[in-house]
Amino acid sequence: MITPKKHNNEEERLRDLESYSIIDSLPESDYDNLTRIASQICNTPISLVSLLDDKRQWFKSHHGLETSQTPKDYAFCAHAINDSNNIFIVEDARKDERFHDNPLVTGDPNIVFYAGVPLISENGYPLGTLCVIDNKPKTLTKDQILSLDALSKQVMNLLRLRKSKRLLEQSLKALEEKNKELEQFTYIASHDLQEPINTVISLIDMLEDQPNNTLSDLEKKNFKYIHNASYRMKELVNALLDYGKLGQKPELKKIDCNLLVNEVLQDLDALVKKYKANIIIEKLPVIYAFEVELRLLFQNLISNAIKFSKPDVAPIVKIFSEEKESNYKFTVKDNGIGIDEKFKQKIFLIFQKLHQNNKYTGTGIGLAHCKKIVELHNGTIVVNSQLNLGSSFQFTISKNLT
């Protein structure tokens, strides 16, 4: 018996094999189906998906064979991977000096015929073989060889799919952890910022309220700037806190959207009266959703529709919905200032403010809130708008929330 030589790039090959996390995994029907087909095509009792680590050949699928592994030194496949460009065929192992006294030839499973196609990774390294085995001499036709080669490519497709799925799962897990870290950082940072901001506001209020203070008009004006800036900072911090808490402990409830929107309008009563807004609500559905988040979603969209109105034009806000097969589609439409086409994708990003003047105030977080809430409900949100012709925000809420 001649022991197989190590592959020329054995260390790289083994690292490549390890990247698939396939060794010692559980049986899978997709691989078993391919070995069964290979045996039928080549008319052999045994077919294997054999993968070679540093000490053994391990069978991901072993059609017609009970064992799941053998020592690498005995493996026909260990010879096969050293010629990656060709199918490795031994028509009668009993007459081949490399194998005639191999324990797998002289004993169970009594290999006589062997044909193996190397399984080549995307990096060009042979991971193992798809092979067929018989206990009598044999030759394969050209069509059988081509079919075996095609099946080996399917094995590699399965391995690549497995690797891609595992990498995706790892990426998603890492992304979830990063998101949790970011939300935690946002909450802690925002919470810690509240105390110094409140201190600044309190000191300014004390100075302004002191009787007979000697502040000049310029100093009073500067203090007013500081006061207003501090309140804007406080609003931003509170918005960050709300953004960080969104979706942390959502509670799915049956919600009458008509009642919920009317409650939101009660909360916005002062704003509605200030702008003399006309709110038109068509009959809305009863749905299953996350109540706190859905309330904030409507509050943000309705308040924006009121605040971003045209000068000397009373806001008209229409709220209506449409039931689809898999979701509910809601629309909040206004007659306001509209949005330039170039900003439509930008508006849902956090800290994005399209209006820098004092007439239209905000933190730049509200629509980012809306997008996050809609995604929590397995939905999407879009805006249709033209400058000076109003905006129509449309979002969906899935019927299949879990």
VOVEX-520821 format. One line per 4 residues: number of its first residue (from 0); their letters; for each residue x, y, z of N, C-alpha, C, O. Coordinates in steps of 0.1 Angstrom, whole numbers. Layout:
N
NUM = A = X/Y/Z/X/Y/Z/X/Y/Z/X/Y/Z | ...
***
This chain:
402
0 = MITP = 8/-12/0/0/0/0/9/12/0/19/13/7 | 5/22/-8/12/35/-8/4/46/-1/-7/48/-6 | 9/52/9/2/62/16/1/74/8/10/78/1 | -11/81/8/-13/93/-1/-4/104/4/-2/106/16
4 = KKHN = 1/112/-6/9/123/-3/0/135/2/-12/136/-1 | 6/143/10/-1/155/14/-3/164/2/5/165/-7 | -14/171/2/-17/181/-8/-6/192/-8/-1/195/3 | -3/197/-20/8/207/-21/5/220/-12/14/226/-7
8 = NEEE = -8/223/-10/-12/234/-2/-21/230/10/-32/235/11 | -16/220/17/-24/213/27/-29/223/38/-41/222/42 | -21/232/43/-26/241/53/-37/250/49/-47/252/55 | -35/255/37/-45/264/31/-58/256/28/-69/261/30
12 = RLRD = -56/243/23/-68/235/20/-76/232/33/-88/232/33 | -69/229/44/-76/226/56/-83/238/62/-94/237/67 | -77/250/60/-84/262/65/-96/265/57/-106/269/62 | -95/262/44/-107/264/35/-118/254/39/-129/258/39
16 = LESY = -114/242/41/-124/232/46/-131/236/59/-143/235/60 | -123/241/68/-128/245/81/-138/256/80/-148/258/88 | -137/265/69/-145/276/68/-160/272/64/-169/280/66 | -162/260/60/-175/255/57/-183/249/69/-195/247/69
20 = SIID = -175/247/80/-181/241/92/-190/229/89/-202/228/94 | -185/220/81/-193/209/77/-189/196/84/-197/187/85 | -176/195/87/-171/182/94/-179/179/106/-181/188/115 | -184/167/108/-191/162/119/-205/168/121/-211/168/131
24 = SLPE = -210/174/110/-224/179/110/-234/167/108/-230/157/104 | -246/170/111/-257/160/110/-260/156/96/-257/164/87 | -265/144/93/-269/140/80/-279/150/74/-288/155/81 | -279/152/61/-289/160/54/-293/153/41/-286/147/34
28 = SDYD = -306/154/39/-313/146/28/-308/151/15/-307/143/5 | -304/164/13/-300/169/0/-287/162/-4/-286/159/-16 | -278/159/5/-265/152/1/-268/137/-1/-263/131/-10 | -277/132/7/-281/118/6/-288/115/-8/-285/105/-14
32 = NLTR = -296/124/-12/-302/123/-25/-292/122/-37/-293/115/-46 | -281/131/-35/-271/131/-46/-263/118/-46/-260/113/-57 | -260/113/-34/-252/100/-35/-260/88/-40/-255/79/-46 | -273/89/-36/-282/78/-42/-283/79/-57/-283/69/-64
36 = IASQ = -284/91/-62/-285/93/-77/-272/88/-83/-272/82/-94 | -260/92/-77/-247/88/-82/-246/73/-83/-241/67/-93 | -251/66/-73/-250/51/-73/-259/45/-84/-255/36/-91 | -271/51/-86/-280/46/-96/-274/49/-110/-275/40/-119
40 = ICNT = -268/60/-112/-262/64/-126/-250/55/-129/-249/50/-140 | -242/52/-119/-230/45/-121/-232/30/-118/-222/22/-120 | -244/26/-113/-247/12/-110/-237/6/-101/-231/-4/-103 | -235/13/-89/-226/9/-79/-234/8/-66/-243/15/-64
44 = PISL = -230/-1/-57/-237/-2/-44/-234/9/-34/-241/11/-25 | -222/15/-36/-218/26/-26/-215/39/-33/-209/39/-44 | -219/50/-27/-215/63/-31/-214/72/-19/-221/71/-9 | -203/80/-19/-200/88/-7/-197/103/-11/-192/106/-22
48 = VSLL = -201/112/-2/-195/125/-2/-185/125/9/-188/125/21 | -172/125/5/-161/123/14/-153/136/16/-149/142/6 | -151/140/28/-143/152/31/-131/149/39/-132/141/48 | -120/155/36/-107/151/42/-101/161/51/-98/172/46
52 = DDKR = -100/158/64/-93/167/73/-79/163/74/-74/156/65 | -72/166/85/-58/163/86/-55/148/90/-44/143/88 | -65/141/95/-63/127/99/-73/117/94/-70/105/95 | -84/121/88/-94/111/84/-102/116/72/-101/128/68
56 = QWFK = -109/106/66/-119/110/56/-132/108/63/-135/97/69 | -140/119/63/-154/118/70/-164/120/59/-163/127/50 | -175/111/61/-185/111/50/-197/119/54/-204/116/64 | -199/130/47/-212/138/49/-224/130/45/-235/131/50
60 = SHHG = -222/121/34/-233/112/31/-226/99/27/-216/99/20 | -232/87/31/-226/74/29/-237/64/24/-241/56/33 | -240/65/12/-251/56/6/-244/42/5/-234/40/-2 | -251/32/11/-246/18/9/-234/15/19/-229/4/17
64 = LETS = -231/23/28/-220/21/37/-224/25/51/-229/36/53 | -221/16/61/-225/19/75/-216/29/82/-221/38/89 | -203/28/80/-194/37/87/-195/51/82/-198/54/71 | -191/61/91/-191/75/87/-177/81/85/-176/92/82
68 = QTPK = -166/73/88/-153/78/86/-143/66/85/-146/55/90 | -131/69/80/-120/60/80/-107/68/81/-107/80/79 | -96/62/85/-83/69/85/-79/75/72/-82/69/61 | -73/86/72/-70/93/59/-59/85/52/-59/85/39
72 = DYAF = -50/78/59/-40/70/52/-46/59/43/-39/55/33 | -58/55/46/-64/44/38/-73/50/27/-77/42/18 | -75/63/27/-85/69/18/-81/70/4/-70/76/0 | -89/64/-5/-87/66/-20/-88/80/-23/-82/86/-32
76 = CAHA = -98/87/-16/-101/101/-18/-88/110/-16/-87/120/-22 | -80/106/-6/-68/113/-3/-58/113/-15/-50/123/-17 | -59/103/-23/-51/103/-36/-58/111/-46/-51/119/-54 | -71/111/-47/-79/118/-57/-77/133/-56/-77/139/-67
80 = INDS = -76/138/-44/-75/153/-43/-62/159/-48/-61/171/-50 | -52/150/-50/-39/155/-55/-39/157/-70/-29/161/-76 | -50/153/-77/-52/156/-91/-65/162/-93/-75/156/-97 | -66/175/-89/-79/182/-89/-86/183/-102/-98/186/-102
84 = NNIF = -78/182/-113/-84/185/-126/-91/173/-133/-97/175/-143 | -89/162/-127/-94/150/-133/-102/141/-124/-100/141/-111 | -111/132/-129/-117/122/-121/-107/111/-118/-99/107/-127 | -106/106/-106/-97/96/-102/-104/82/-102/-113/80/-95
88 = IVED = -99/74/-111/-105/61/-113/-95/49/-111/-84/49/-116 | -100/40/-103/-92/27/-101/-102/16/-104/-111/13/-97 | -99/9/-116/-108/-1/-121/-107/-14/-113/-117/-21/-111 | -95/-17/-108/-94/-30/-100/-83/-27/-90/-71/-28/-93
92 = ARKD = -87/-24/-77/-77/-20/-67/-68/-32/-63/-57/-30/-58 | -73/-44/-65/-65/-56/-62/-52/-57/-70/-43/-64/-66 | -52/-51/-82/-41/-51/-91/-33/-38/-91/-23/-37/-99 | -36/-29/-82/-29/-16/-82/-20/-16/-70/-25/-18/-58
96 = ERFH = -7/-13/-72/2/-14/-61/0/-4/-50/4/-5/-38 | -8/7/-53/-11/17/-43/-22/12/-33/-22/17/-22 | -30/2/-37/-41/-2/-29/-43/-17/-27/-51/-21/-19 | -35/-26/-33/-38/-40/-32/-38/-46/-18/-45/-55/-16
100 = DNPL = -30/-40/-9/-30/-45/5/-37/-35/14/-34/-35/26 | -44/-25/9/-51/-16/17/-62/-23/25/-70/-31/19 | -63/-20/38/-73/-27/47/-88/-25/41/-96/-33/44 | -90/-14/34/-104/-12/28/-106/-21/16/-117/-22/11
104 = VTGD = -95/-26/11/-96/-35/-1/-96/-50/4/-104/-58/-1 | -87/-53/13/-86/-67/18/-97/-70/28/-100/-82/30 | -103/-60/34/-114/-62/44/-126/-53/40/-127/-48/29 | -136/-52/49/-148/-44/46/-144/-30/43/-137/-24/51
108 = PNIV = -149/-24/33/-161/-28/24/-156/-35/11/-164/-36/2 | -143/-40/11/-138/-48/0/-139/-40/-13/-145/-44/-23 | -132/-28/-13/-132/-20/-25/-124/-26/-36/-113/-30/-34 | -130/-27/-48/-123/-31/-60/-123/-20/-70/-113/-16/-75
112 = FYAG = -135/-14/-72/-136/-3/-82/-138/10/-74/-146/10/-64 | -132/21/-78/-133/34/-72/-133/44/-83/-124/44/-92 | -142/54/-82/-142/66/-91/-146/78/-83/-156/78/-77 | -137/88/-82/-140/100/-74/-137/113/-81/-127/114/-87
116 = VPLI = -146/122/-80/-145/135/-86/-142/145/-74/-150/146/-65 | -130/152/-75/-127/162/-65/-137/173/-63/-143/178/-73 | -140/177/-51/-149/188/-48/-141/200/-46/-134/202/-36 | -141/209/-56/-132/221/-56/-139/233/-50/-150/237/-55
120 = SENG = -133/239/-41/-139/251/-34/-137/263/-44/-130/263/-54 | -144/274/-40/-142/287/-47/-128/292/-48/-124/299/-57 | -120/288/-37/-106/292/-37/-97/283/-44/-85/285/-45 | -103/273/-50/-95/263/-58/-89/252/-51/-80/245/-56
124 = YPLG = -93/249/-38/-87/238/-31/-97/226/-30/-109/228/-29 | -92/214/-32/-100/202/-31/-104/199/-16/-95/197/-8 | -117/198/-13/-121/195/0/-123/181/3/-123/176/14 | -125/173/-8/-128/159/-7/-133/154/-21/-129/160/-31
128 = TLCV = -142/144/-21/-147/139/-34/-161/135/-33/-167/132/-22 | -168/134/-44/-180/126/-46/-175/114/-53/-170/114/-64 | -177/102/-47/-171/90/-52/-182/79/-53/-191/79/-45 | -179/69/-62/-187/57/-63/-178/45/-61/-166/45/-66
132 = IDNK = -183/34/-55/-174/23/-51/-182/10/-54/-194/9/-52 | -174/0/-60/-180/-13/-62/-170/-24/-57/-158/-21/-56 | -176/-36/-54/-167/-47/-50/-163/-56/-61/-160/-68/-59 | -164/-51/-73/-160/-59/-85/-154/-49/-95/-157/-37/-95
136 = PKTL = -146/-54/-104/-140/-45/-114/-151/-38/-123/-161/-44/-125 | -147/-26/-128/-157/-18/-135/-151/-8/-143/-140/-3/-140 | -158/-3/-154/-154/9/-161/-167/17/-162/-178/12/-162 | -164/30/-164/-176/40/-165/-176/45/-179/-166/47/-186
140 = TKDQ = -188/47/-184/-190/53/-198/-187/68/-197/-186/73/-186 | -186/74/-208/-184/88/-209/-195/96/-202/-193/106/-195 | -208/91/-205/-219/98/-199/-220/96/-184/-224/106/-177 | -216/85/-179/-216/83/-165/-205/92/-158/-208/97/-147
144 = ILSL = -194/94/-164/-184/103/-159/-188/117/-159/-186/124/-149 | -195/121/-170/-200/135/-171/-211/137/-160/-212/148/-154 | -219/127/-158/-230/128/-148/-224/129/-134/-229/137/-126 | -214/121/-131/-208/121/-118/-201/135/-116/-202/140/-105
148 = DALS = -195/141/-126/-189/154/-125/-200/164/-122/-198/173/-114 | -211/163/-129/-222/173/-127/-228/172/-113/-231/182/-106 | -229/160/-108/-234/158/-94/-224/164/-84/-228/169/-73 | -211/162/-87/-201/168/-78/-202/183/-77/-200/189/-66
152 = KQVM = -206/190/-88/-208/204/-88/-220/208/-79/-220/218/-73 | -230/199/-79/-242/201/-71/-238/200/-56/-243/208/-48 | -229/191/-53/-225/190/-39/-218/203/-35/-220/208/-24 | -209/208/-44/-203/221/-40/-212/232/-39/-211/241/-31
156 = NLLR = -223/232/-47/-233/242/-46/-240/242/-32/-242/252/-26 | -242/230/-27/-248/228/-14/-239/233/-3/-243/240/6 | -226/230/-5/-216/234/5/-215/250/5/-214/256/15 | -215/256/-7/-214/270/-8/-226/277/-2/-225/287/5
160 = LRKS = -238/271/-4/-250/276/1/-250/276/16/-254/285/23 | -245/265/22/-244/263/36/-234/274/42/-237/280/52 | -223/276/35/-213/285/40/-219/300/40/-217/307/49 | -226/303/29/-232/316/27/-242/318/38/-243/329/44
164 = KRLL = -250/308/41/-261/309/51/-254/312/65/-259/320/72 | -244/304/68/-237/306/81/-231/319/82/-232/326/92 | -225/324/71/-219/338/72/-229/349/73/-228/358/81 | -241/346/67/-252/356/68/-257/356/82/-260/367/88
168 = EQSL = -259/344/88/-264/343/102/-254/350/111/-258/357/121 | -241/348/109/-231/355/117/-231/370/116/-230/377/126 | -233/374/104/-234/389/101/-246/395/108/-246/406/114 | -258/388/107/-270/393/113/-269/393/128/-273/403/135
172 = KALE = -262/383/134/-260/382/148/-251/394/153/-254/401/162 | -241/396/145/-231/407/148/-238/421/147/-236/430/155 | -247/422/136/-254/434/134/-264/437/146/-265/448/151 | -271/426/150/-280/427/161/-273/432/174/-278/440/181
176 = EKNK = -261/426/176/-253/430/188/-249/444/187/-249/451/197 | -245/448/175/-240/462/173/-252/472/176/-250/482/182 | -264/468/170/-275/476/172/-279/478/187/-282/489/192 | -278/467/194/-281/467/209/-271/476/216/-274/484/224
180 = ELEQ = -258/475/212/-248/483/218/-250/498/215/-249/506/223 | -254/501/202/-257/514/198/-268/520/206/-268/532/210 | -279/512/207/-291/517/214/-288/519/229/-293/529/235 | -280/510/234/-276/512/248/-267/525/250/-269/532/260
184 = FTYI = -258/526/241/-249/538/241/-258/551/240/-256/561/247 | -267/551/230/-276/562/228/-284/566/241/-285/577/245 | -289/555/247/-297/557/259/-289/563/270/-292/573/277 | -277/557/273/-269/561/284/-263/575/281/-264/584/290
188 = ASHD = -258/578/269/-253/591/266/-264/602/267/-261/612/273 | -276/599/262/-287/608/262/-291/611/277/-293/622/281 | -292/600/284/-296/602/298/-286/610/306/-290/618/314 | -273/607/304/-263/615/311/-262/630/307/-257/638/314
192 = LQEP = -267/632/295/-266/646/290/-278/655/296/-277/667/297 | -288/648/301/-300/655/306/-296/664/318/-301/676/319 | -288/659/327/-285/666/339/-278/679/337/-283/690/342 | -267/680/329/-261/693/326/-270/702/319/-269/715/321
196 = INTV = -278/697/310/-287/706/302/-297/712/312/-300/724/311 | -303/704/320/-313/709/330/-307/719/339/-313/729/343 | -294/717/343/-287/727/351/-285/740/344/-288/751/351 | -282/740/332/-280/752/324/-294/760/323/-294/772/325
200 = ISLI = -304/752/320/-318/758/319/-322/765/332/-327/776/332 | -320/757/343/-323/762/356/-316/775/360/-322/785/365 | -303/775/357/-295/787/360/-299/799/352/-300/810/357 | -302/797/339/-307/808/331/-320/814/336/-322/826/337
204 = DMLE = -329/804/340/-342/809/345/-340/817/358/-347/827/360 | -331/812/366/-329/819/379/-324/834/376/-328/843/383 | -314/835/367/-309/848/364/-319/857/358/-320/869/361 | -327/852/349/-337/860/343/-348/864/352/-354/875/351
208 = DQPN = -351/856/362/-362/858/372/-358/867/384/-367/871/392 | -345/869/385/-341/877/396/-347/892/395/-345/898/385 | -353/896/406/-358/910/406/-346/920/405/-336/918/412 | -349/931/398/-339/942/397/-325/937/392/-315/942/396
212 = NTLS = -325/927/383/-312/923/377/-307/934/368/-314/942/362 | -294/934/368/-287/945/361/-282/941/347/-273/947/341 | -288/931/341/-284/926/328/-288/937/317/-298/942/318 | -278/939/309/-281/948/297/-290/941/287/-292/929/288
216 = DLEK = -295/949/278/-304/943/267/-296/933/259/-302/922/255 | -283/935/256/-275/926/249/-273/913/257/-274/902/251 | -271/914/270/-269/902/278/-282/894/279/-282/882/279 | -293/901/280/-306/894/281/-308/887/268/-314/876/268
220 = KNFK = -305/893/256/-306/887/243/-298/874/242/-302/864/237 | -285/875/247/-276/864/247/-281/852/256/-281/841/252 | -286/856/268/-292/846/277/-304/839/270/-306/827/272 | -312/847/263/-323/841/256/-319/831/245/-325/820/244
224 = YIHN = -308/834/238/-302/825/228/-298/812/235/-301/801/231 | -291/813/247/-286/802/254/-298/793/259/-298/781/258 | -308/800/264/-320/794/269/-327/786/258/-330/774/260 | -329/792/247/-336/785/235/-327/773/230/-332/762/227
228 = ASYR = -314/775/230/-305/764/225/-305/753/235/-305/741/230 | -306/756/248/-307/745/258/-319/737/257/-319/725/258 | -331/744/254/-343/737/252/-343/728/240/-348/717/240 | -337/733/229/-336/725/217/-328/713/219/-331/702/215
232 = MKEL = -317/714/227/-308/703/231/-316/693/239/-314/681/237 | -324/698/248/-332/689/257/-342/681/248/-344/669/250 | -348/688/239/-357/681/230/-350/670/222/-355/659/220 | -338/673/217/-330/663/209/-326/651/218/-327/640/213
236 = VNAL = -322/654/230/-319/643/240/-331/634/242/-329/622/242 | -342/640/245/-354/632/247/-358/624/235/-363/613/236 | -356/630/223/-359/623/211/-350/611/209/-354/600/205 | -337/613/213/-327/602/212/-331/590/222/-330/579/219
240 = LDYG = -336/594/234/-340/584/243/-352/576/238/-352/564/239 | -361/583/232/-373/576/226/-369/567/215/-374/556/214 | -359/572/207/-355/564/195/-348/551/200/-350/540/194 | -340/552/211/-333/541/216/-342/531/222/-338/519/223
244 = KLGQ = -353/535/227/-362/526/234/-372/519/225/-379/509/229 | -373/524/213/-383/519/203/-381/504/201/-370/499/198 | -392/496/203/-391/482/199/-384/473/209/-382/461/207 | -380/479/221/-373/471/230/-382/460/237/-378/449/238
248 = KPEL = -394/464/241/-403/455/247/-417/457/241/-426/461/248 | -418/455/228/-431/457/221/-442/448/226/-439/436/228 | -454/453/228/-465/444/232/-476/444/221/-482/455/218 | -478/433/215/-488/432/204/-502/432/210/-506/425/219
252 = KKID = -510/442/204/-524/443/209/-534/445/198/-530/449/186 | -546/442/201/-557/445/191/-561/460/193/-565/464/204 | -559/467/182/-561/482/183/-571/487/173/-571/484/161 | -581/495/178/-590/502/169/-583/515/165/-581/524/173
256 = CNLL = -579/516/153/-571/528/148/-579/541/149/-573/551/150 | -592/540/147/-600/552/148/-599/558/162/-597/570/164 | -600/550/173/-598/555/186/-584/560/189/-582/570/195 | -574/552/184/-560/556/186/-557/570/180/-551/578/187
260 = VNEV = -562/572/168/-559/584/161/-566/596/168/-560/607/169 | -578/594/172/-585/604/179/-579/608/193/-578/619/197 | -573/598/199/-565/601/212/-553/609/208/-549/618/216 | -546/605/197/-535/613/193/-538/628/190/-531/637/194
264 = LQDL = -550/630/184/-555/643/181/-558/651/194/-556/663/194 | -562/644/204/-565/651/217/-551/656/223/-551/666/228 | -541/647/221/-528/651/226/-522/663/218/-514/671/223 | -526/664/205/-521/674/197/-531/686/196/-530/694/187
268 = DALV = -540/687/205/-551/697/204/-545/711/203/-550/719/195 | -536/714/211/-530/728/211/-524/731/198/-526/742/192 | -517/721/192/-511/723/178/-522/725/168/-521/734/159 | -532/717/168/-543/718/159/-550/732/159/-552/738/149
272 = KKYK = -552/737/172/-558/750/173/-549/761/169/-554/771/163 | -536/760/172/-527/770/168/-526/772/153/-526/784/148 | -527/761/145/-526/762/131/-539/762/124/-540/763/112 | -550/761/132/-564/760/127/-565/749/117/-571/750/106
276 = ANII = -559/737/120/-559/726/111/-572/719/110/-580/718/120 | -575/714/98/-587/706/95/-583/692/93/-576/688/84 | -586/683/103/-582/669/102/-594/660/98/-604/660/104 | -592/653/87/-603/645/81/-598/630/82/-588/626/77
280 = IEKL = -606/623/90/-603/608/92/-614/600/86/-626/600/90 | -610/592/76/-619/581/71/-619/569/80/-610/568/89 | -629/561/79/-629/549/88/-617/541/87/-613/537/76 | -610/538/98/-598/531/99/-600/517/105/-610/515/112
284 = PVIY = -592/507/102/-594/493/106/-590/491/120/-584/499/127 | -595/479/125/-590/473/138/-579/463/134/-581/454/126 | -567/465/140/-556/457/136/-548/452/148/-551/457/160 | -539/443/146/-530/439/157/-517/446/154/-511/445/143
288 = AFEV = -512/454/164/-500/462/163/-494/464/177/-500/460/187 | -483/471/177/-476/475/189/-481/489/193/-478/499/186 | -489/490/203/-497/502/206/-489/515/208/-491/525/201 | -479/514/217/-471/526/220/-464/531/207/-464/543/205
292 = ELRL = -458/522/200/-451/525/188/-460/531/177/-457/541/170 | -472/525/175/-481/529/165/-486/543/168/-488/552/160 | -489/546/181/-493/559/186/-483/570/182/-486/580/177 | -470/567/185/-459/576/181/-458/578/166/-455/589/162
296 = LFQN = -461/568/159/-460/569/144/-471/579/139/-467/588/131 | -483/577/143/-493/586/139/-491/600/144/-493/610/137 | -486/601/156/-483/614/162/-473/622/154/-475/634/152 | -462/615/150/-452/622/143/-457/626/129/-454/638/125
300 = LISN = -464/617/122/-468/621/109/-479/632/109/-478/641/100 | -488/631/118/-499/641/119/-493/655/123/-496/665/117 | -484/655/133/-478/668/137/-470/674/126/-470/686/125 | -462/666/119/-455/671/108/-464/677/97/-461/688/92
304 = AIKF = -475/670/94/-484/675/84/-490/688/88/-493/696/79 | -492/691/101/-497/703/105/-486/714/105/-488/725/100 | -475/711/111/-464/721/113/-458/726/99/-455/738/98 | -456/716/90/-450/720/77/-461/725/67/-462/719/56
308 = SKPD = -468/735/72/-479/740/63/-474/753/56/-464/759/60 | -481/757/46/-477/769/39/-482/782/46/-493/781/53 | -475/793/45/-479/805/52/-493/809/49/-497/809/37 | -501/812/58/-514/818/57/-524/808/50/-534/812/45
312 = VAPI = -520/795/50/-529/785/45/-532/775/56/-523/769/62 | -545/773/60/-548/764/70/-545/749/66/-549/745/55 | -538/742/74/-535/728/71/-547/719/69/-556/720/78 | -548/711/59/-558/701/58/-551/687/58/-542/685/49
316 = VKIF = -554/679/67/-547/666/68/-558/655/67/-567/654/75 | -555/646/57/-565/635/55/-558/622/59/-546/619/56 | -565/614/67/-560/601/71/-569/590/67/-581/590/71 | -564/580/59/-573/570/54/-565/557/52/-552/557/54
320 = SEEK = -571/546/50/-564/533/49/-571/524/38/-581/527/33 | -563/514/35/-568/504/25/-563/490/29/-551/488/32 | -572/480/30/-568/467/34/-563/459/22/-570/458/11 | -551/454/23/-545/445/13/-545/431/17/-550/428/29
324 = ESNY = -540/422/9/-540/407/12/-532/404/24/-535/396/33 | -520/410/25/-510/407/35/-508/418/45/-501/416/55 | -514/430/43/-511/441/52/-522/452/51/-531/451/43 | -521/462/59/-530/474/59/-521/485/54/-510/488/60
328 = KFTV = -526/493/45/-519/504/39/-525/517/44/-537/519/42 | -518/525/52/-523/538/57/-517/550/50/-506/549/45 | -525/560/49/-520/573/42/-523/585/51/-534/586/56 | -513/593/53/-514/606/59/-511/617/49/-499/618/45
332 = KDNG = -521/624/44/-519/633/33/-521/647/37/-531/650/45 | -513/657/33/-515/671/37/-514/680/25/-511/676/14 | -517/693/27/-516/703/17/-505/713/20/-505/725/16 | -494/708/26/-483/716/31/-473/720/20/-476/721/8
336 = IGID = -461/723/25/-450/729/17/-444/718/8/-437/722/-2 | -446/705/10/-441/695/2/-426/693/4/-419/700/12 | -421/683/-4/-407/680/-3/-400/679/-16/-406/673/-25 | -389/685/-18/-382/684/-30/-378/670/-34/-374/662/-25
340 = EKFK = -379/666/-46/-376/652/-51/-362/647/-46/-361/635/-42 | -352/656/-45/-339/652/-42/-337/648/-27/-327/642/-23 | -347/652/-19/-347/649/-5/-355/637/0/-355/634/12 | -362/630/-9/-372/620/-5/-366/608/1/-372/602/10
344 = QKIF = -354/604/-3/-347/593/4/-340/597/17/-338/589/26 | -336/610/18/-329/615/29/-337/617/41/-332/616/53 | -350/620/40/-359/624/51/-360/613/62/-363/616/73 | -358/600/58/-360/590/68/-348/586/76/-348/577/84
348 = LIFQ = -337/594/73/-324/591/80/-324/600/93/-329/611/93 | -318/594/103/-317/601/116/-309/614/115/-299/614/108 | -313/624/122/-307/637/122/-307/645/109/-300/655/107 | -316/641/100/-318/649/87/-329/659/88/-340/656/90
352 = KLHQ = -325/672/88/-334/683/88/-333/690/74/-322/694/70 | -344/692/67/-344/698/54/-346/713/55/-343/720/46 | -351/718/67/-354/732/68/-346/737/80/-347/733/91 | -337/746/77/-328/751/87/-332/765/93/-326/770/103
356 = NNKY = -343/770/88/-348/783/94/-356/780/106/-360/769/109 | -359/791/114/-366/789/126/-381/787/125/-388/783/134 | -387/789/113/-401/787/111/-405/772/112/-415/769/118 | -397/763/108/-399/749/108/-389/742/118/-378/739/114
360 = TGTG = -394/740/130/-384/735/140/-386/719/141/-396/714/136 | -376/713/146/-376/699/148/-362/693/151/-352/701/151 | -362/680/155/-349/674/159/-342/667/148/-330/663/148 | -350/664/137/-344/655/126/-345/641/129/-338/633/123
364 = IGLA = -353/637/139/-354/623/143/-368/617/141/-369/605/140 | -378/626/140/-392/621/139/-394/611/128/-400/601/131 | -390/614/116/-393/604/105/-384/592/106/-387/581/101 | -372/593/112/-364/581/115/-371/572/125/-371/560/123
368 = HCKK = -378/579/134/-387/571/143/-398/564/135/-400/552/137 | -404/571/126/-415/565/118/-410/553/110/-416/542/110 | -398/554/104/-393/543/96/-390/531/105/-393/519/101 | -384/533/117/-381/522/126/-394/516/131/-394/503/132
372 = IVEL = -404/523/134/-417/518/139/-423/509/128/-428/498/131 | -423/514/116/-429/507/104/-422/494/102/-428/483/100 | -409/494/103/-401/482/101/-403/472/112/-403/460/110 | -406/477/124/-409/468/135/-422/461/132/-424/450/137
376 = HNGT = -431/467/124/-444/461/121/-443/453/107/-453/451/101 | -430/450/103/-428/443/90/-434/450/78/-439/444/69 | -433/464/79/-439/472/68/-429/481/61/-417/480/64 | -434/489/53/-425/499/46/-432/512/46/-444/513/48
380 = IVVN = -424/523/45/-429/537/44/-423/544/33/-411/544/31 | -431/552/25/-427/560/14/-434/573/15/-444/575/22 | -429/583/7/-435/596/6/-437/599/-9/-428/598/-17 | -449/604/-12/-451/610/-25/-453/625/-23/-462/629/-15
384 = SQLN = -445/634/-29/-446/648/-26/-441/656/-37/-432/652/-45 | -446/669/-38/-441/679/-47/-440/692/-39/-448/695/-31 | -430/700/-42/-429/713/-36/-441/721/-37/-446/723/-48 | -446/727/-26/-458/735/-26/-471/728/-29/-481/735/-30
388 = LGSS = -471/715/-31/-483/708/-34/-486/697/-24/-495/689/-26 | -479/697/-13/-483/688/-2/-475/675/-3/-468/672/-12 | -477/667/8/-471/654/9/-481/643/12/-491/646/19 | -478/631/8/-486/619/11/-477/608/16/-469/602/9
392 = FQFT = -477/606/30/-469/595/36/-478/583/36/-489/583/41 | -472/572/30/-479/559/30/-471/549/37/-459/547/34 | -477/541/46/-470/531/53/-479/518/54/-491/519/54 | -472/507/56/-480/494/57/-477/488/71/-466/489/76
396 = ISKN = -487/481/76/-486/473/88/-489/459/84/-500/456/79 | -480/449/87/-483/435/83/-494/429/91/-496/433/102 | -501/420/84/-511/412/91/-506/400/99/-513/394/106 | -493/397/96/-487/385/102/-476/388/111/-465/383/110
400 = LT = -478/396/121/-469/400/131/-468/389/142/-478/383/145 | -455/386/146/-453/375/156/-446/381/168/-443/374/178
***
